[in-house]
Amino acid sequence: MKNKVSLANAGYALFLLFFALEPLLGKWDAYWYALCGLAVVLGVVLVVGIVGIFRRKVSTDDCMDAIKKHSPACFVFCLLGAALSYVYDEQMFYFWNFMVVLEGSNFVARLFKKA
């Protein structure tokens, strides 16, 4: 089950990367089809994961380990999104700054928890 949770979190990181690259790739229809398809698949995976946690089929420790594993990549994708939105699309700049603060606070909290 740990591999499935890790694969789902990798999918969420991929969605975040696609969303960050929207100012560059947004003019192509294939990009929007891929982004919408990935969002639908990840929405279903999210619902199945939540139901699995409530039925005790998915361990919350597995979920936290997968989040810790993909957190640095998500932080980099948020920084990329903030930089691209600052240059190309200022409407999303505050959203990406908020995401950077969330991911950064998660990273700092894990550093202090280890110490």
N, C-alpha and C positions, 0 to 999 in steps of 0.2 A: 504494500500500500504506500510505502514511503516514496517509491519511484513515481507513482501516479500523482502524488501531491507535489513532488518536485517538478514534474512535467507540467502540471497546471500552473505553478508559479512561474515557470519559464515562459509559458504562454502569456501570462499577464505582463511579464517584462517585455515580451515581444510586442504586445499591444501598446505598451507605454512608449516603446521605441517608434512604432508606426505613428502614434499620435504626436510624438515630438517632431517627426519628420514631415508633418502635414504642410508647413509653409513651403517646403521644397517639392513635395510629391503630390500636393493637393489638386493639381490641375489635370491629373490623369484619372480616367474613370476606373481603371484596374486597381488603383490604389484604394479608392473608396469601396469597391466591391470586396477587396481583401480585408479592409478594416472592418466593414460591417459583418462580413462572414466570421471573422475572428471574434468580434464582439458577441455575436450570437452563440458561437461555440463556447466561449468562456463564460457567458451567462448561464448556460446549461450546466457547465462544469461547476460553477459557483453554487447553484441550487443543489446539485447532487452532493457536493462537498458539505454543505451545511446540513443536509438531511443525514449524511453519513456521520457527521460529528454528533448529532442528536441521537442517532441510533447506536452510537459507540463503535462504529465500524472504522472510523478514522480517528487516529490519536491526535490530540491537540499538540503533543510534543513533535510529531511528524510535521505538522503544519508550521510550527514555530521554527523548526530546523530548516525547512524549505524557505521560509521567509528570510531567515538569517543568511542563507546561502545566496539568494538572489538580491539581497538588499543593496550591496555595492553597485551592481549593474543598474538597478533602478535609480539610485542616486545619480549616477553618471547620465542616464537617460533624461532625468529631470533637469540636470545642468544643461544638457544639450538642448532640451526643449526651451529653457529660459533664454539661452543664447540665440537660438533661431527665432524665437518669438520677439526678442528685442530688436533683431535686425529686420525681420520680414513682416511680422504681424503683431503689433503692439497690443491688440485686444486680449491676447492670451498671456501676456507677460506676467500679470499679477497671479494668474492661476499657476503658472510654472514656478513663480517665486514661492507661493504657498506650498507647492509640492516639494520644492527644495528644502524648505523649512521643516516639513513633516519628515522627509527622509533623513535630513541632517540630525534632527532631534532623536530619531530612532537610532542612528549610528552613535551619537554621543551617549545616549542612555545605555547602549550595549557596552561601550567602553568603560563607563563608570561601574556597570554591574560586574564586569570581569575583575576590576581592581578591588 
